[in-house]
Amino acid sequence: MNQTTPDRPTWARNLSRARRAREWDARRLAEELARTAGREVTATVESLIRRVHQWESGRHTISERYRYLLGRVLGLEADALAPTAEPDPPAPGTGTAPAPLTGGSELRLADDVAHTLHQAHTALAQAAPEAVVSLLENDVERLCRAYVCTPLTHLYPQIVERRTAALTLLPTLAHPVQSRRVHTAAARLVGLQAHLCLDLGAYEHAQAHAGAARALAVNTADPSLLAWTCALHSLIAYWDGRHEDAQEAAEAGLTHGATDSNLTRLHALRARAAAARGDVALTKAAIAAAQDHTHLPVLPGILGFPTGKIHAYAGTAYLTLNSPDGRRRSVEHAERAIALYGTGPDRSVGDLLAARLDLTTAHLSAGEWEGALEQITIITATSTGHRTASITQRARRLLPMLGTTRAAPARRIRDQLTQLDTSPSPTPLAG
């Protein structure tokens, strides 16, 4: 591998230079990473060696969690390893430099001051009317509130239209406060589109949108928004079956120091990913951490993580552990989630369906056909516009649990699940 190829990204060359400056090979760097991270990173040294080679070749970008760890090990600023790292400075004698000061320097400096003031006034004058930015922010809040309880078919055109408007407005702004506000709005809208792709099962597209949302969030330096975009990466990885990546993304989000319910969200996501990986101790610790932060402020709709959602995630995590105690706790959390969400207009239909699926699974595991039938009847009665890819996939996995039993409730469950399997999936492109 030629590690001095000039067309490698700047961040890849920065990593190579820092490692070689310490006269380390890839194995030594991997060992130092593992030693520094301790229990924070679950990858093996051999896996880390492969990642080092991928990073230095520029084939794979470095996740935020590993940028932080590499910075500690190599004494680098984490930004030097980010995809947005500044390119190397031009070689001496290249580029355009201002002419040196000679005689009459006072007049030259006065001219420079006048030019600076002119440019500053021009930039500050290039601000959008306050009404335009405020209207965009109000639309984003409305869409974020609506997302958790409105069929995807209704929201898709609005999300796309507002996202286009935000990204078109963004490069025209020179006023720093307005620019930051529109960056925030754009990041949330692109994040909504990532959520929409996720809910349709288009994981690759969801990942691409999540990466764009993350890049926009970086320019805001908002811990809450940065945490939310990390959570989005974790969520996509979890449903795509990449549970180690899901855990790493949640742990990366925890480094941002969010002070609202996105901190709770990250602990809950970490719990679900750990449960999928069979880590019982970490699952329980992460659920406890999520429950310890129920006092934090909750943003509206998809941006927030209310207490009902904590119990929905905890229910799924405990059920995944596949133990009698886990199933008992799962039922308790699922029932609590349903009670907390109630029937309010902002209730999350997806979380309610997920909690009911957890109850169904627990009832089927115990052979409680009537209890399972009650939940399945509610799930299948929900409009197709609310049945996301994850809900449909989980429901389909219940069929094998029915076995060959001929009990009347079991037959009715089988019929309803079969009908669900043939129902059209929600698509924002329909109509």
C-alpha angles and dihedrals in degrees: 000000000000104000096184097061105141096217093064114110117270093246091055091052090047090056093047092049093048093050094046091047088064091044091238127148121218092268093054091050091048091050091049090049092052092046093049095045097047109174092350091084122045099187118114123242090252090053090048091051089056090049092051090055091047092049095047092048090053092236094119127032118230115253117235092251092056093043087058093048094044089050090055093046098044100031093244132141107251089231090065088068097044122107087244094057114142114259120249114281116261118267117263112281095027128103128029120294128187115262114265120257113260133160116341091032093156091061090046092052091048090053090050091052091051090049092048092051092048092051092046093051091047092051094047091048090057093080123130116241109274090238091061094054093042092050090051091050092048091051092050092051091048093051092046090052093046096046095076095053108024127084113256093237090066097049105040098082092046094050092049093047094049092043090053091049093050095048091046092051095045101074091048093062123095098164105099097215094050091044091055092048093050091045087056093048092047092049091052093048093049087046089053089054089051089052090050092052089047092052089052091051094248094134098167092053090044090054092051093052091045090055091052091048089051092052091051092047092054089065091058097053086212110152092205094051092044090051091049093053091048088051089052091055089049092050093051093047091049095054090042089059095249096126098164090054089047091055093046092050091051091049090049089053091054090064091067095072098229113190099199133066091292085082087058090047093055093051090049092049090049089052093053093047092047091050091052088053092050097247101145097176094050092045092056093043092050093048089051090049091052091051091049090063102051089116094068121108115271119218118216125280119326091003093064136065110213126193092260089060091051090058092045091055093043090052092054093045094051092045090052090058086068099212131125090248091046092052091049092051091044091057091049093051095043092051090047091051091052092048093049095048092050116163102306121141093248096050115132108245091192094055091047091052091047091052091049090050089053090052090048092051092048091049092048091049088055094043091246097148098172093053091048092048092053092056096042091052090057093046096050091046090061114103116261090241089070096046105097123196092260092052093048093046092050092048092052091053090063094070096079089052090066091066115181098316115141097200110139095240090049091052090051091049090051092050093050093047091048090052090049089053091058096044116108115258119239113266127181090211095063120106 
